[in-house]
Amino acid sequence: MAPSPTPTMVALGLWPFLGKITVAWEWWGGAEGRSWTGTLYTQIWRNEDGGSFSQVKSFTNQPDREAWDHAGCSSNVVYGYKLRFRDDSGNGSFSNIMYRTMYSDDTTETIELDEATADQKDLGDVAVDTIELDESASGVGVISDSTTDKIILMDAVGDAATLTLGTNYQYYFGDFSGKIYLENRGYESDDGAPIHAFWLSKKTDFADTDPDALGKFKTVYKVRLFYVDKTAGQTILLSLSTDSGITWTDSGRNVGTGDGATKCVDFFFIETGDVFQFKITHNADSGKFQWINFEVYYSIGGDCFEVN
């Protein structure tokens, strides 16, 4: 009898600056619900741009392993992943398939100013520029490969330019190998009353992965939260602090249909500071919410300084 139950692919984490994809899966059932005969093999299969699947990795006797980093991945290639278990009695069934494309931004953006008259003007002396965010896609949906945010610069004489935020302005919190959610446990209440809790991030100025952010003001425009759709109609609150958690700016969304798919949802801010901290709150009396990872979209401003 082949290994059971069949594993489930839950996420593909993209790391463009490292050229790797993190493959994450679940093998449900726990120690009591899993079964295999003899040696257990975990086989990971991959295809590129719709081609044939081939095995790229195999682990031996590691039933609790549920993530693997696949290095050497190329930009602008559609990768598909699936996996299965094998033991001494034969192959198990393949899991579901997940696809992701790792985009890179290797071009230099330019701003062109089209003056209404032939003479030259210094726009910085005319008026204060304003920033408007124009979303090109809905804020909630199944994970897509890319969404473009635009900053529109408009001054008093009507000049406009578009600056596209590329992947250099993303910051990835955590990784797909860690679990920080409650799943299938017996103690989910305090004598019948739900236990309300929240997750709090580390304090960061983003400089550990983006050296250009060191000592600079940053403006956070959006936080994209990746999650597994466990229960319909869950209210999620994502909060941001620029003063070490003394005050918080909240952004809430109602998410979920209960279809079990991996999705993402966007929370919007315009908050400027040097050091940031994030908080995720799910205070539901019933239902489950499983989040996997999130990305912070920001831009870098001028030097950060304090006046005493």
Number of C-alpha atoms within 10 A of each C-alpha: 12 18 22 18 17 18 22 19 21 21 28 23 20 22 18 18 11 10 15 18 24 17 23 22 21 16 18 14 12 11 9 6 10 14 16 20 13 10 12 20 20 20 19 21 18 20 17 15 12 12 11 10 14 14 13 12 13 14 14 13 12 11 17 10 14 19 19 17 16 13 12 10 17 16 14 13 14 17 20 20 24 23 24 21 27 22 20 14 14 12 15 20 15 17 19 15 14 16 19 19 22 21 18 16 12 9 7 6 12 10 11 11 13 11 14 10 7 7 6 8 11 7 16 9 8 11 12 11 13 11 10 10 12 11 12 10 12 9 14 17 14 13 17 12 13 11 14 12 18 18 16 16 18 18 16 12 12 11 14 16 15 15 14 13 18 20 16 16 16 20 18 16 16 13 16 23 18 12 13 10 11 11 11 10 6 6 11 14 11 8 8 8 9 14 13 12 11 11 12 13 13 10 15 14 20 22 14 11 13 13 10 11 21 17 16 18 18 23 17 19 17 18 23 19 20 21 24 20 23 20 17 16 15 21 15 18 17 22 21 22 20 20 14 15 16 7 11 16 15 16 16 15 16 12 21 23 12 16 11 14 16 21 20 22 20 21 20 17 18 11 16 18 17 21 19 21 18 23 18 20 16 18 16 16 11 9 13 20 22 18 20 24 21 20 17 19 22 22 16 17 15 10 12 13 10 4 3 3
